Amino acid sequence: ERPKVELKKWNAVIVWSYETGIESCTICKSLLSEKCPECIDNPNLECKPVWGVCRHPYHNHCITSWIKQMPNCPLCNNRWELTKEIN
């Protein structure tokens, strides 16, 4: 007979990345392939999506505004650090 195992604590971990399906900026809720609200209001601006070290993508203007108030990623709460722009 197998010994019984009791689960005392469980932490679910979810990881998203642009390459595996995130299609929207979780800050403004607009598609990453479309302009962010700031770019829509000002047609002279262009903001490309950016990808953090944590692998979460956002519109550049959205995450820039966000980190002025809170320096952490809105999804995982790790300190936001830019990895690359998404073309």
DRENZATOR-868049 format. One line per 8 residues: number of its first residue (from 1); their letters; for each residue x, y, z of C-alpha. Coordinates in steps of 0.05 Angstrom, whole numbers. Each point is the difference from the previous one (the first is absolute). Layout:
BEGIN
NUM = A = X:Y:Z ~ ...
This chain:
BEGIN
1 = ERPKVELK = 0:0:0 ~ 24:70:-18 ~ 12:51:55 ~ -50:57:1 ~ 25:69:-21 ~ -32:62:29 ~ 5:65:-40 ~ 12:57:49
9 = KWNAVIVW = 12:57:-48 ~ -6:11:-76 ~ 23:59:-42 ~ -22:2:-72 ~ 49:33:-49 ~ -21:26:-67 ~ 47:28:-52 ~ -21:39:-61
17 = SYETGIES = 40:26:-58 ~ -16:37:-64 ~ 25:-59:-40 ~ -48:-48:35 ~ -63:39:-5 ~ -5:66:36 ~ -32:45:-50 ~ -22:58:43
25 = CTICKSLL = 34:51:44 ~ -26:-17:70 ~ 5:74:20 ~ -44:32:-54 ~ -34:-65:-24 ~ 14:18:-74 ~ 31:-49:-48 ~ 76:4:-2
33 = SEKCPECI = -5:3:-76 ~ -41:64:6 ~ 17:69:27 ~ -5:14:74 ~ -50:54:23 ~ 55:52:5 ~ 20:-13:-73 ~ -72:2:-23
41 = DNPNLECK = -9:68:32 ~ 65:26:-31 ~ 11:-25:-71 ~ 72:26:0 ~ 20:-51:53 ~ 18:-72:-13 ~ 10:-50:54 ~ 21:-70:-13
49 = PVWGVCRH = -14:-56:49 ~ 57:-15:48 ~ 17:-64:35 ~ 25:-4:72 ~ 52:-47:30 ~ -60:-34:32 ~ -25:-15:-71 ~ -63:44:6
57 = PYHNHCIT = -14:47:-59 ~ -32:69:4 ~ -6:62:-44 ~ 61:44:13 ~ -42:60:22 ~ -44:-43:46 ~ 57:-32:38 ~ 39:65:3
65 = SWIKQMPN = -59:35:33 ~ -10:-60:46 ~ 71:-4:26 ~ 0:74:18 ~ -51:-19:53 ~ 22:-71:16 ~ 66:-29:-25 ~ -27:-72:-3
73 = CPLCNNRW = -31:-40:-56 ~ -77:2:5 ~ -5:-75:-12 ~ 54:-32:41 ~ 20:57:47 ~ 74:-9:-15 ~ 41:63:-11 ~ -12:22:-72
81 = ELTKEIN = 61:-3:-44 ~ -2:9:-75 ~ 27:-58:-42 ~ -17:21:-71 ~ -50:34:-46 ~ -47:-46:-37 ~ -2:13:-75
